[in-house]
């Protein structure tokens, strides 16, 4: 079965309904078949009994002279032709009737009217225990079907009248053949109908899934089309719309809170910073210049921490606005490496860059730059002098994997499980503890994952995985 | 050059006005959008600096109204809002540049200069830059200090070119990252300073008069003495 079909519920639903349908109709047919076969047998038994009685009466009424055999033979012959004309497609008569009269006390040759030789039939009759008056099926050597035989005991003389089951078998075979054709086409049609209806129904679910996925990643203001009826799927759409309403209102609330916080804190900080800067531009004496510089740098650190906190809060709530474009990751990393190489040299770190080309992601370029610079700055800030840092980029099964590995002391054990939480930082770290929380939040907002681990040599490993855009080679 | 500054925060208005006046501009101020609109309609300003969060009207609406009445002077938007959409909307509705609070004065001044230069006759881009005894040939990517040819990497050359274009004016680390590396990041390490140290060691090496100066807390400036 092709994989894509296995994956659809429509396929599974229609397979199961078709199997149930096929089994049900097959069961119904076997009941009909059984009833028809019984009816045919009853009919032939009734006919055999009637004819056997007629023949027995004729036999009793006919004197035993030289004409006896001829008279009985002709009556039996007439009886065999009395049967409803059951012929096959080639016009051959299908019913074979035999008549046998024998006298076990008299060794005279039996009276035989019928096809083939008397001996094979006599042998078959003798092998079977026949009870007079009860129809029985016997098998005759050389004949494909059984014979239905009625026995009569006329004063010690045995009369056997037999009818081949060929006609009945032909009738039942025709019935079965027609049924199979009809059954096959009905089952196929049933399968198609149930597949189509399940597919149509599930297509609505698929549309909901697609729309919700798009809404989740782009515009929270969009809604699923208002359904006209009120079946289960329409209720699903309504539920999703309600949920989106709630998410949108909480996201909007968060945005207005972060905007308000940003505004209320930034305006005074802006004027402080501006005032300090204007003092600097009035060329104060040396001793003031340093203190004012320190003050400005402090304000800048405060502002940066504030901005990152708000960014992390928004990103974790799914309220970060992404300005997506196609980004070639190796180019983005190279650019950052260019920027940070001298700072690495300064700390005598060796930087090994191993980038696979043409790994493209749909991402916010500015945020991605901040994520990558955050990670590189972490390395610079926390590694002892003279370490090796490896940046590796690979594409794996539709994901872009970016690994930043060092041979330093690794993450302190007390924070390694919580490194992506806000304000978690190592004892000796001078950061505000927002860097990795920001990395994690932004990567998640892009539909990726960030994880930290230890390298075999004890160093720290940060692995980012982002959904990659599949490029078709031109 | 005459500017109109529309800003409701008195403290910010105060230091901005002082800084702009010091830089040689004539500055009119307004505390709200109504007053700002009235002053703007006099048509005597070469550029506007407009804050978005005004008490009586959104700064964007003020810009739209001014544009509708035929005011074409460039507008620099100031905003404390963080949203990217806000920036896009501001630029779509008639703003010419956008600066997020908090900002460095140096950056505000640089952006304002850019706007005013853009609105006046376009300057012909010269192929040579000169500051004191430093000469840059932008075509051959060569820099000379006096007679001495400097051995610079392409990155160092771009950095020096940016400092040289802004000779005598302070540039911040953010401005350097934005213009030389095209990156809007906020580094916590001294990554820009390392680049400057390296450049300085080549440019000011063995020279009695250093050209590249650090202004603590603000940024760098390339100037003579």
HADDOCK unambig.tbl for C-alpha pairs under 7 A between the chains (distance, minus, plus):
assign (segid A and resid 259 and name CA) (segid B and resid 81 and name CA) 5.76 0.50 0.50
assign (segid A and resid 259 and name CA) (segid B and resid 82 and name CA) 6.68 0.50 0.50
assign (segid A and resid 262 and name CA) (segid B and resid 80 and name CA) 6.57 0.50 0.50
assign (segid A and resid 262 and name CA) (segid B and resid 81 and name CA) 6.99 0.50 0.50
assign (segid A and resid 263 and name CA) (segid B and resid 80 and name CA) 5.18 0.50 0.50
assign (segid A and resid 263 and name CA) (segid B and resid 81 and name CA) 6.66 0.50 0.50
assign (segid A and resid 266 and name CA) (segid B and resid 80 and name CA) 6.72 0.50 0.50
assign (segid A and resid 266 and name CA) (segid B and resid 101 and name CA) 6.52 0.50 0.50
assign (segid A and resid 266 and name CA) (segid B and resid 102 and name CA) 6.19 0.50 0.50
assign (segid A and resid 270 and name CA) (segid B and resid 12 and name CA) 6.91 0.50 0.50
assign (segid A and resid 270 and name CA) (segid B and resid 101 and name CA) 6.38 0.50 0.50
assign (segid A and resid 270 and name CA) (segid B and resid 102 and name CA) 4.70 0.50 0.50
assign (segid A and resid 270 and name CA) (segid B and resid 103 and name CA) 6.91 0.50 0.50
assign (segid A and resid 271 and name CA) (segid B and resid 11 and name CA) 5.65 0.50 0.50
assign (segid A and resid 271 and name CA) (segid B and resid 12 and name CA) 4.71 0.50 0.50
assign (segid A and resid 274 and name CA) (segid B and resid 15 and name CA) 6.08 0.50 0.50
assign (segid A and resid 274 and name CA) (segid B and resid 105 and name CA) 6.50 0.50 0.50
assign (segid A and resid 275 and name CA) (segid B and resid 15 and name CA) 5.70 0.50 0.50
assign (segid A and resid 277 and name CA) (segid B and resid 105 and name CA) 6.97 0.50 0.50
assign (segid A and resid 278 and name CA) (segid B and resid 15 and name CA) 6.98 0.50 0.50
assign (segid A and resid 278 and name CA) (segid B and resid 19 and name CA) 6.22 0.50 0.50
assign (segid A and resid 290 and name CA) (segid B and resid 216 and name CA) 6.68 0.50 0.50
assign (segid A and resid 293 and name CA) (segid B and resid 216 and name CA) 4.75 0.50 0.50
assign (segid A and resid 293 and name CA) (segid B and resid 217 and name CA) 4.03 0.50 0.50
assign (segid A and resid 294 and name CA) (segid B and resid 217 and name CA) 6.33 0.50 0.50
assign (segid A and resid 296 and name CA) (segid B and resid 217 and name CA) 5.25 0.50 0.50
assign (segid A and resid 297 and name CA) (segid B and resid 217 and name CA) 5.25 0.50 0.50
assign (segid A and resid 340 and name CA) (segid B and resid 191 and name CA) 6.21 0.50 0.50
assign (segid A and resid 342 and name CA) (segid B and resid 194 and name CA) 6.34 0.50 0.50
assign (segid A and resid 342 and name CA) (segid B and resid 195 and name CA) 6.60 0.50 0.50
assign (segid A and resid 343 and name CA) (segid B and resid 191 and name CA) 5.51 0.50 0.50
assign (segid A and resid 343 and name CA) (segid B and resid 194 and name CA) 5.90 0.50 0.50
assign (segid A and resid 366 and name CA) (segid B and resid 184 and name CA) 6.36 0.50 0.50
assign (segid A and resid 369 and name CA) (segid B and resid 185 and name CA) 6.93 0.50 0.50
assign (segid A and resid 370 and name CA) (segid B and resid 185 and name CA) 5.45 0.50 0.50
assign (segid A and resid 377 and name CA) (segid B and resid 189 and name CA) 6.50 0.50 0.50
